[in-house]
Amino acid sequence: MTKKVAVVTLGCPKNQVDSEIMSGLLAQDYIFIETPEEADIIVVNTCTFIQSAKEESIETIFEMSRFKESGPCQTLIATGCLAQQYGQELMQDIPELDGVLGTGNIDEITKVVQACSGTRTTLIKEGTPMFLYDELMPRKRLTPNYLAYVKVAEGCDNYCTYCVIPYVRGHFRSRPEESVLREVQEMAAQGVKEIMVMAQDTTRYGHDLYAELRLPQLIQQLARIEGIKWIRLMYCYPERFTDELIETMRLEPKVCRYIDLPLQHANNKILKEMNRRGTIEEAEKLIGKLRDAMPDITIRTTMITGFPGETEQEFQTMVSFVQRVQFDRLGVFAYSQEENTPAGLRADQVLPEVREQRREQIMQIQQEIALGRQQRWVGRLVTVMLEQKLPDGRWMGRTEGDAPEIDGQVYITSTQTSLQVGDMIKVRILEADSYDLIGEVVS
């Protein structure tokens, strides 16, 4: 009898693409199911970005291991970034694990599963991970049929001093344009309307292959694909955000008026110690250009509080910047001391409670800013992608200013009976809070 396999995904959307590739490969030989408690084989795709992600990954492995006692599970495998970084330690410390698979070996998931049926197996290639998927690889999308993640590159060459990603994902490497376009054409044929274009450093796309930044050209070609309605750009580093890219976004109606622009700090001394390129003045100038070109653009960023050596004055620089720039969306992380990173080895670590207190302070400030930014939508007509019908009869959806599972929702009242999940409809916004909008369908 064919065994059942389930894949549990942790971490970012980039990790989900890896899970979809592994799911597609496994589905060729096994029955793929979404309920791990019923699976004979469970694959946990882990994250190691910050300490809390590591803890969640380990807790999930232990949680899944219980199904070896209370369920049909016979094989438990850990993959992803935590497995790449600590594969040997995981196998040593968690005897319930049957195998680990590194980020450079994703295409060998079936081989590891089969090997684990007889003995515990570790498959982590030495050196820099170099795996890069293409449109020909089997992929079982785990998103709703109207939405897909498109990873246009893998790895990272930025080597921010707090980050382990270059060590667990390898050097930055772009997919050829033709590969990306063929994949999205197939997605559109399957009914996908919104694509999330992403990489570890999306604005760097193409530089390694073509000796120039090719994201604008890629977007222009993606926009020509019939059926694609929204193109959303994620993880766009500011130092490579060109005027050409801004103009492409402005002119192309399919590109969401939304940008994810990770800045991480607002003090130039700290940015330099983080090994971030560019200055905060340059970043602020870029934000001004984006808002001048697209007044309705939604700008998301992330900040890190309590980086080693961060003084109260340097933190207050961040506070002033956030208050001045008025981001629509802001995610704040207390610095996580990662071993074997330059920042993690520093002696001037900020106390964990100070890191957290500073994070909370920024978030409180941002809540008021976000509330003010949201009010500009009240009374206006917006396009909403419908995602779920609620038990009370209302619908829930997203505007182009909301990335799935990251940003807010729109709660919609409607008397129409013909609405379907994935429909794009016009909604008049009636109310707004710091995160969500409330509106009604306009015929």
C-alpha positions in Angstrom: 0.0 0.0 0.0 1.3 3.5 -0.9 2.4 5.5 2.1 1.0 8.9 3.0 3.3 11.9 3.4 2.8 15.3 5.0 5.0 18.4 4.9 4.9 20.9 7.7 6.3 24.3 6.8 7.8 26.9 9.2 9.4 30.3 8.4 9.0 32.6 5.5 7.2 32.3 2.1 10.6 31.5 0.5 10.7 28.4 2.7 7.1 27.5 1.5 8.3 27.4 -2.1 10.9 24.8 -1.0 8.1 22.8 0.7 6.0 23.0 -2.4 9.0 21.6 -4.4 9.5 18.8 -1.9 5.8 18.0 -1.9 5.7 17.8 -5.6 8.6 15.4 -5.7 7.2 13.2 -2.9 3.7 13.2 -4.5 5.2 11.2 -7.4 5.8 8.2 -5.2 3.5 8.8 -2.2 0.0 10.0 -1.3 0.3 13.6 -0.3 -1.9 14.7 2.6 -2.1 17.9 4.6 -2.8 16.2 8.0 0.4 15.1 9.6 -1.4 13.1 12.3 -2.6 10.7 9.6 0.8 10.5 7.7 3.2 7.6 7.5 6.0 10.1 6.6 6.3 13.6 8.1 8.7 16.2 6.8 9.3 19.3 8.9 10.8 22.2 6.8 12.5 24.3 9.5 13.6 27.9 9.9 16.7 29.2 11.8 16.5 32.9 11.1 16.2 34.0 14.7 16.2 32.2 18.1 12.4 32.1 18.3 12.3 30.4 14.9 14.8 27.8 16.0 12.8 27.1 19.1 9.6 26.8 17.1 11.3 24.4 14.7 12.5 22.2 17.5 9.2 22.2 19.2 7.5 21.3 16.0 9.8 18.4 15.5 9.0 17.1 19.0 5.3 17.6 18.4 5.4 15.6 15.2 7.5 12.9 16.8 4.5 12.1 19.1 2.7 10.7 16.0 5.3 7.9 16.0 3.6 6.7 19.2 0.0 7.8 18.8 -0.3 7.7 15.0 0.8 5.9 11.9 4.1 7.9 11.5 7.0 5.7 10.7 9.5 8.2 9.3 10.2 11.8 10.6 12.6 14.0 8.6 13.8 17.6 9.3 14.7 19.8 6.3 15.4 23.5 5.7 17.7 26.0 7.3 17.9 24.5 10.8 18.7 21.1 9.3 21.4 22.7 7.2 23.0 24.5 10.1 22.6 21.9 12.9 21.9 18.6 11.0 24.3 16.5 13.0 23.3 18.0 16.3 19.6 17.3 15.5 20.3 13.7 14.7 22.3 13.3 17.9 19.9 15.1 20.3 16.5 13.9 18.8 16.6 10.1 18.4 13.0 10.2 17.1 14.4 11.9 13.9 15.0 9.4 11.1 16.8 11.8 8.8 17.9 15.4 8.0 18.2 17.1 4.6 20.0 20.3 3.9 19.0 23.3 1.8 21.4 22.2 -1.0 19.7 18.9 -1.4 16.0 19.7 -1.7 15.7 17.7 -4.9 16.9 14.6 -3.1 14.0 14.5 -0.6 12.6 11.2 -2.0 16.0 9.6 -1.9 16.3 10.5 1.9 12.8 9.2 2.7 13.5 5.9 1.0 16.9 5.6 2.7 15.3 6.3 6.1 13.1 3.2 5.8 16.2 1.1 6.7 18.5 3.4 8.6 18.9 7.0 9.9 20.2 9.2 7.2 21.8 12.6 7.0 22.2 14.3 3.6 23.9 17.7 3.9 26.3 18.6 1.1 29.6 20.1 2.3 30.4 23.6 1.3 28.1 26.2 -0.1 24.5 25.1 -0.9 23.9 25.5 -4.6 20.4 24.1 -5.2 18.2 26.3 -7.5 14.8 25.1 -8.6 13.4 25.6 -12.1 10.0 25.4 -13.8 10.5 21.8 -14.8 10.6 20.5 -11.2 7.4 19.0 -9.8 5.7 21.5 -7.5 2.6 21.1 -5.5 1.4 24.5 -4.5 0.0 24.8 -1.0 -1.5 28.2 -1.5 -5.1 29.0 -2.6 -5.5 28.5 -6.4 -5.5 32.3 -7.1 -2.2 33.0 -5.4 1.4 31.8 -5.9 4.9 32.5 -4.6 7.5 32.9 -7.2 11.1 32.7 -6.0 13.3 34.4 -8.6 16.6 33.8 -6.9 18.2 31.8 -4.1 20.9 32.6 -1.5 22.4 35.9 -0.4 25.7 37.8 -0.8 25.0 40.6 1.6 26.5 39.0 4.8 24.7 41.2 7.2 26.6 40.7 10.5 23.5 39.5 12.4 22.3 37.0 9.8 23.0 33.3 9.1 21.2 33.1 5.7 24.3 33.3 3.4 25.8 30.4 5.4 22.7 28.2 5.2 21.4 29.2 1.8 24.6 29.9 -0.1 25.6 32.6 -2.6 23.0 34.7 -4.4 22.0 33.0 -7.7 19.3 34.1 -10.0 17.0 32.0 -12.1 17.0 32.7 -15.8 14.2 35.0 -17.0 12.9 32.3 -19.3 12.5 29.8 -16.4 10.6 32.4 -14.3 8.3 33.3 -17.2 7.5 29.8 -18.1 6.6 29.0 -14.5 4.3 32.0 -14.2 2.7 31.2 -17.6 1.8 27.7 -16.3 0.5 29.2 -13.0 -1.7 31.6 -14.9 -3.1 28.7 -17.0 -4.0 27.1 -13.6 -6.0 30.1 -12.5 -3.4 32.1 -10.5 -4.2 35.8 -10.4 -1.6 37.1 -7.9 2.1 36.3 -7.8 4.5 37.2 -5.0 7.9 37.9 -6.6 10.6 37.3 -4.1 14.2 36.3 -3.2 16.5 37.0 -0.3 17.4 40.2 -2.1 14.8 40.7 -4.8 16.2 44.0 -6.2 19.5 42.2 -6.9 17.8 39.9 -9.4 19.7 39.2 -12.6 23.0 40.9 -11.6 24.9 37.6 -11.4 23.5 36.2 -14.7 23.3 39.4 -16.8 25.8 41.8 -15.2 22.9 44.2 -14.6 19.9 44.6 -12.4 17.0 43.0 -14.4 14.0 43.1 -12.1 12.3 45.9 -14.1 12.6 43.9 -17.3 11.4 40.8 -15.6 8.3 42.6 -14.2 7.5 44.0 -17.6 7.5 40.5 -19.1 5.5 39.1 -16.2 2.9 41.8 -16.7 2.3 40.6 -20.3 1.1 37.2 -19.1 -2.7 36.9 -19.5 -4.5 36.1 -16.4 -2.1 37.6 -13.9 -3.7 40.6 -12.2 -1.4 41.5 -9.3 2.4 41.3 -9.2 3.6 41.9 -5.6 7.3 42.6 -4.9 8.7 41.4 -1.6 12.2 41.7 0.1 13.4 44.6 -1.9 16.7 46.0 -0.5 16.9 49.8 -0.8 20.4 50.2 -2.1 19.5 48.5 -5.5 16.1 50.1 -5.9 16.7 52.0 -9.1 14.7 54.8 -10.7 14.0 52.4 -13.6 12.3 50.1 -11.1 10.2 52.9 -9.7 9.1 54.0 -13.1 8.2 50.4 -14.0 6.0 50.1 -11.0 4.4 53.5 -11.7 3.6 52.6 -15.3 2.5 49.0 -14.9 -1.0 48.7 -13.5 -0.6 45.0 -12.6 2.2 45.8 -10.2 0.7 46.2 -6.7 1.2 49.7 -5.2 3.0 47.9 -2.3 6.6 47.4 -1.5 8.4 45.5 1.2 11.6 47.5 1.9 13.6 46.0 4.8 15.7 48.8 6.4 16.6 47.2 9.8 17.8 50.4 11.4 17.8 54.2 11.1 21.3 55.1 12.5 24.1 55.1 10.0 26.7 53.9 12.5 24.5 50.9 13.4 23.8 50.3 9.7 27.5 50.2 8.9 28.1 47.7 11.8 25.3 45.6 10.5 27.1 45.6 7.1 24.0 47.2 5.5 24.8 49.2 2.3 23.7 52.8 1.9 22.7 55.4 4.4 19.4 56.2 6.1 19.3 59.5 4.2 19.4 57.6 0.9 16.7 55.3 2.2 14.5 58.2 3.1 15.1 59.8 -0.3 14.0 56.5 -1.9 10.8 56.5 0.1 10.1 60.0 -1.0 10.6 59.0 -4.7 8.2 56.1 -4.2 5.5 58.2 -2.7 5.9 60.9 -5.3 5.6 58.4 -8.1 2.8 56.4 -6.5 0.9 58.5 -3.8 -1.2 55.5 -2.8 1.7 53.1 -2.3 1.8 51.0 0.9 5.3 50.7 2.3 6.3 48.0 4.7 9.7 47.8 6.4 11.3 45.9 9.3 13.5 47.2 12.1 15.8 45.5 14.6 16.1 46.8 18.2 19.0 46.2 20.6 21.7 45.4 18.0 25.1 45.0 19.9 26.3 48.4 21.1 23.1 50.2 20.3 22.9 53.2 22.7 19.7 54.9 23.8 20.6 57.8 21.6 21.0 55.5 18.5 17.7 53.9 19.4 16.0 57.3 19.6 17.3 58.0 16.0 15.2 55.0 14.9 12.2 56.3 16.9 12.5 59.8 15.2 12.8 58.2 11.8 9.7 56.0 12.2 7.7 59.0 13.5 8.9 61.1 10.6 8.6 58.7 7.7 5.2 57.2 8.8 5.4 53.7 7.4 2.1 51.9 6.5 3.4 48.6 7.9 6.3 48.0 10.3 7.6 44.8 11.7 10.0 45.1 14.6 12.3 42.3 15.9 14.3 42.3 19.1 17.9 41.5 18.0 18.6 37.8 18.2 22.2 36.8 19.0 23.0 34.1 16.4 26.1 32.0 17.0 29.0 32.2 14.5 27.8 35.6 13.1 30.1 38.7 13.6 27.4 40.5 15.6 26.8 37.4 17.7 30.5 37.3 18.7 30.6 40.9 19.9 31.1 41.5 23.6 28.8 44.6 23.8 25.5 42.7 23.6 22.5 44.7 24.7 20.5 43.1 27.6 17.6 41.0 26.2 15.1 42.9 28.3 16.3 46.2 26.8 16.0 44.8 23.3 12.4 43.8 24.0 11.5 47.0 25.8 12.7 49.0 22.8 10.8 46.7 20.4 7.6 47.3 22.3 8.2 51.1 22.3 8.5 51.2 18.6 5.5 49.0 18.1 3.3 51.2 20.3 4.4 54.3 18.3 3.7 52.4 15.0 0.2 51.4 16.1 -0.8 55.1 16.2 1.0 55.8 12.9 -0.7 52.8 11.2 -4.1 54.0 12.4 -3.6 57.4 10.9 -2.3 55.9 7.6 -5.3 53.6 7.4 -7.8 56.4 7.6 -6.9 57.7 4.2 -8.8 54.7 2.7 -12.1 55.5 4.4 -14.7 56.6 1.9 -12.7 55.4 -1.1 -13.3 52.6 -3.6 -10.6 49.8 -3.6 -10.2 46.5 -5.4 -10.3 43.5 -3.0 -9.3 39.9 -3.6 -11.9 37.7 -1.8 -10.3 35.0 0.3 -12.9 33.6 2.7 -16.6 33.7 3.5 -17.1 34.1 7.2 -19.8 32.3 9.3 -21.7 35.6 9.9 -22.2 36.0 6.1 -19.5 38.6 5.6 -16.5 38.2 3.3 -12.8 38.6 4.1 -10.3 39.7 1.6 -7.2 41.8 0.8 -6.4 45.0 -1.1 -3.2 45.3 -3.2 -1.7 47.0 0.0 -1.9 43.8 2.0 0.4 40.8 1.5 -1.2 37.4 2.4 -0.6 36.2 6.0 1.6 39.3 6.7 -0.6 42.4 6.6 -4.3 43.2 7.3 -7.7 42.2 6.0 -10.8 43.8 4.6 -14.1 42.7 6.2 -16.9 43.1 3.7 -20.7 43.1 3.8 -22.6 42.0 0.7 -26.0 40.8 -0.3 -24.6 39.3 -3.6 -24.9 35.5 -3.7 -22.7 35.0 -6.7 -19.4 35.9 -5.0 -16.6 33.3 -5.0 -13.2 32.9 -3.4 -10.6 34.5 -5.6 -13.0 37.1 -7.1 -11.6 40.6 -7.4 -14.4 43.1 -6.5 -14.9 46.8 -5.9 -15.4 47.7 -2.2 -16.2 51.0 -0.5 -14.2 51.4 2.7 -16.4 52.5 5.7 -14.1 52.1 8.7 -10.4 51.5 9.5 -8.4 50.5 12.5 -4.6 50.1 12.7 -4.6 46.8 10.8 -7.9 46.1 9.0 -10.5 47.8 6.9 -14.3 47.4 6.9 -16.3 48.0 3.7 -19.3 47.1 1.6 -19.5 45.7 -2.0 -20.2 48.3 -4.7 -22.2 46.9 -7.6 
